[in-house]
């Protein structure tokens, strides 16, 4: 068997010597290249998972408050909890490294999820805190006008029309898919307020000089967070109902009933009536148009010509009549199964002092209930000086 020749035997002697001279440099260059590649891969992974903004495309303002006495660790954890940084420890180390720890100031700031660590640190360490913060509490069933009055009470606006006019203009908010889907429907031109139903009831902290648009964006974002969950979406798809239809139904339930159980029962009545081709005859839809809280409506009231009047139209009114809470949305999607099966078609208010509802299967039973309780409604209206 012939001996194997060394790999470089075929090269001239001078080239062999050159090879042995440059070989260490080639090995070093290859090692550096491999190491640089590994560093780049690790660095890219670290950046993507820990350093880069949580959502580079999300420019929605997020109010962030630094309380007096908060440590850098507490600030970092709050930033992560609100989705403004990917990792609290990385933000803490970055602020330490850039020597800004002692420069962070208490106050309320406008940040966004598209901001980098450096941008956030810069705002918290060099910007002056914005205007004082006030708490806006929106109760389930409040209308846009109720919210506007509340904002005037809080001295955010001098006149309620500043907020109400913003509620009539949907164009600045069509980036929200649930609002965009209703824009192109011609019949929606008659809506009293486009945003009615979508301003989610909750307690919010807002700037005392906040614009109507920034407040509305905060409320719409909260609605989106609450409503668009897997359970609700699956049920809405099964029922083949749009978000606007669910919100409209929920708004009626919010005004008609005071408990989650009654909301589900009223939902069953409304769905039964719709299936039977009957008008809903919901007093609250008429009250929304009239701007009244009276319990007892007369024939003139229920004859008003309006796409919100469910005495003269079949099906749901043109849009929501208030801003419903989560329980009402739940009831709109999950009506009482027993009341559905038993075919309940009627209900009315019972004793106003008790907040009860009286449900009936037949018109005869319903008329008897109305005759019994109507004097109580009229007395209630007189005592409370309802409009």
NORUR-V601435 format. One line per field, one symbol per residue. ss: DSSP state (H for helix, E for strand, - for the rest). phi: phi as a letter, one per 20 degrees, with the letter a starting at -180 (. if undefined). psi: psi as a letter, one per 30 degrees, with the letter a starting at -180 (. if undefined). A space follows every 10 residues. Layout:
# NORUR-V601435
ss=???
phi=???
psi=???
This chain:
# NORUR-V601435
ss=---------- --HHHHHHHH HHHHHHHHHH HHHHHHHHHH HHHHHHHHHH H--------- -EEEEE---- -HHHHHHHHH H------HHH HHHHHHH--- HHH---EEEE E-----HHHH HHHHHH---- --EEEEE--- ---HHHHHHH HHH------- HHHHHHHH-- HHH---HHHH HHH--HHHHH ---------- --EEEEE--- -HHHHHHHHH HHHHHHH--H HHHHHHHHH- --HHHHHHHH HHHHHH---H HHHHHHHHHH HHHHH----- --HHHHHHHH --------HH HH-------- ---------- -----HHHHH HHH---HHHH HH---EEEE- ------EEEE --HHHHHHHH HHHHHHHHHH HHHH---
phi=.fffeggdgf ffgfffffgf fegfffffff ffffffffff ffffffffec dfggbfeedf fcfcddffnf efffffffff femecfbfff fffffgfeld gfefdfqdcd dbfeeegfff ffffdceeff ggdcedddeg nfegfffgff fffemfcecf fffffffede gfdffegfef fdfeegfffe ffbfegodef fadcdcffdf egffffffff ffggfffedg ffffffffel degfffffff fffgeecdcf ffgfffgfff fffffemeff legfffffff mcdgfdddff gedfebfeef eddenffgag dadfefffff ffecffffff femfcbbbfe fgfemedddc edffffffff gfeggfffff fffelff
psi=kkkkklegef kleeeeeeef efeeeeeeee eeeeeeeeee eeeeeeeeff elkejffjgk kkkkkjlkfk leeeeeeeee eggflekeee eeeeeeeghg effkkkaklj alffkleeee eeeffflkka llklkjjjkk fkleeeeeee eeefgelekf feeeeeffjf efgffjefee ffegkefffg kekefkffjk klklklkfgk leeeeeeeee eeeeeeeile eeeeeeeefh kleeeeeeee eeeefelfle eeeeeeeeee eeeeeggkle hjefeeeeef hlgkejklee eggkjkffjg fflkalleal gajlaeeeee eefiljeeee efhkflllkb jeffhlkkkl fleeeeeeee eefeeeeeee eeeghl.
